[in-house]
């Protein structure tokens, strides 16, 4: 029976070796899949980061343009307000001269 035991031991070693080879191939395949997944995730992350940077840049550009528009509108409004106040002041001062002239001449506005 020693030959039979040797054959059984030899078959067991061959089967164990085949199992280890299969297991190593499976581990290598799984590792390759994991590495590919990690590379894909890194690529997606880089793409997302680039898109976010572009989006932020677009928003900054839009906000800057809108701020400039608002600033210019406010400046124009202030200029118009100053002109209006000056015009009203001129009219009022011209009107006070007329009232003073009428008072001195004794002329009263017709009602």
RABEL-V266935 format. One record per helix or strand of 3 or more residues. SS is the DSSP state (H for helix, E for strand). FROM is the first residue (numbers start at 1). LEN is the number of residues. If there is no record, write none. Layout:
# RABEL-V266935
SS:FROM:LEN ; SS:FROM:LEN
This chain:
# RABEL-V266935
H:2:104
